[in-house]
Amino acid sequence: MEGLYLGADDYLTKPFEYEELVARMEAVMRRGSIRKNGRLASHEEELIIREIRKIVDEELIVPFFQPVFLLNPLQLYGFEALGRPATNSILSNPEVLFKLALQFGFYQELEMISWKKAVASAGKFLEDKKLFLNCNPYLVEGQKFPVIKSIFEQSRINVNNVILEITERSAISDFKIFYEYLNRYREYGFKFAVDDVGGGYASLEAIVATKPEVVKIDRHIVHEVGKDSFKRSIVKFIVAFCKENSLLSVAEGIERKEDLDILIGLGVDAGQGYYLAKPSSAANLRKGPKAVSLPL
């Protein structure tokens, strides 16, 4: 209450989802600085563009890596790369940064920097493990494929160990055309994952169009899965689908031992989340994947 009286626009209590944080931030921005035509006030737009350009020009992205484990038996499978902006502005939140970068035309440049930084760092510790890279459909449909090839040609990483994780599936306007673009990457050696499966119809349509090697189960389905029979039924369906089609099922957002035990019992192949391991900087992983400790 004191914070609100002092001028705060909103607040969140823990635990909270990043999606809610981003939605609330955007709501505050709309109320406080967006004109009737739906655009940011010109001076705020200019400041945001200037900050994004600085991040791109100076490559102010720090790669972090979250381990992904096979669950039965528990062993390290790979790492998901997460780019964190090195800025103290509102753009320090990666979701906000990439959403605004997409809005103002910087997305592809920013993603290339994130990939380049992640690949360079992971090459020092990855060995034979898998590397998951977030991949917006705009990137697949863009003209950056030669640049992407050069990133891996100059690295120690085998592209056959790289899994491109399709995000923002709603951005796919034509799945047939998207699949044609995607085949360029698959022919080069990349594998694909569809994330947040179970979170809506779009994920099922994306599976059909993408024909991925990996399916990631939505964190909202995973959370307290043992307490909800509907969630368990969804996980059972996804696991059965994956086994029938020789796909790897990965549960995201595992934060409790109870959830981990249930997921193992339901036959989920792999998982990631704070209970298993938090994201870590490359410096902490350079002793090799064996340095990643397994949870009790």
Disulfide bonds with the S-S distance in Angstrom:
none
